[in-house]
Amino acid sequence: MAEVSIERRFRGSVRLVTLHLWRVARSTDVEDGFREARRLGMLKPEDEAFVRSCLALDGRMEAGAPFGEPPTQEMVDGLQRCAICLNTADPA
């Protein structure tokens, strides 16, 4: 089986976090997701800043714009950690 690239893992992790934010907000508005995650204590401020920076990097990658440093395994790991936080603290 072929190894999945870091870039692909990063992009998939960004989408996973986005889906969790949508679920938390019960809306497809990411800002509503951040607001609700803050209210429920699901993400620390530094985690929110990290996720926002990853969303911005993903947007630049999607647009084909220069994005400086490529995604790293540490970024993928951080996104996965944030996804777990958003998933385990069920807002229901």
Solvent accessible surface area in square Angstrom, and as a share of the most:
residue,aa,sasa,rsa
1,M,241,1.08
2,A,89,0.69
3,E,145,0.65
4,V,69,0.40
5,S,61,0.39
6,I,56,0.28
7,E,83,0.37
8,R,174,0.64
9,R,76,0.28
10,F,0,0.00
11,R,50,0.18
12,G,40,0.38
13,S,3,0.02
14,V,4,0.02
15,R,105,0.38
16,L,63,0.32
17,V,0,0.00
18,T,21,0.12
19,L,98,0.49
20,H,26,0.11
21,L,0,0.00
22,W,85,0.30
23,R,87,0.32
24,V,2,0.01
25,A,22,0.17
26,R,174,0.64
27,S,40,0.25
28,T,103,0.60
29,D,63,0.33
30,V,38,0.22
31,E,80,0.36
32,D,45,0.23
33,G,0,0.00
34,F,1,0.00
35,R,128,0.47
36,E,42,0.19
37,A,0,0.00
38,R,115,0.42
39,R,169,0.62
40,L,65,0.32
41,G,62,0.60
42,M,11,0.05
43,L,11,0.05
44,K,125,0.53
45,P,110,0.69
46,E,108,0.49
47,D,9,0.05
48,E,15,0.07
49,A,61,0.47
50,F,52,0.22
51,V,1,0.00
52,R,85,0.31
53,S,60,0.39
54,C,0,0.00
55,L,44,0.22
56,A,50,0.39
57,L,9,0.04
58,D,14,0.07
59,G,39,0.37
60,R,98,0.36
61,M,18,0.08
62,E,116,0.52
63,A,82,0.63
64,G,66,0.63
65,A,37,0.29
66,P,124,0.78
67,F,66,0.28
68,G,70,0.68
69,E,143,0.64
70,P,80,0.50
71,P,11,0.07
72,T,57,0.33
73,Q,63,0.28
74,E,126,0.56
75,M,43,0.19
76,V,7,0.04
77,D,76,0.39
78,G,10,0.09
79,L,1,0.01
80,Q,70,0.31
81,R,116,0.42
82,C,0,0.00
83,A,3,0.03
84,I,107,0.54
85,C,44,0.26
86,L,0,0.00
87,N,81,0.41
88,T,101,0.59
89,A,46,0.35
90,D,91,0.47
91,P,29,0.18
92,A,107,0.83
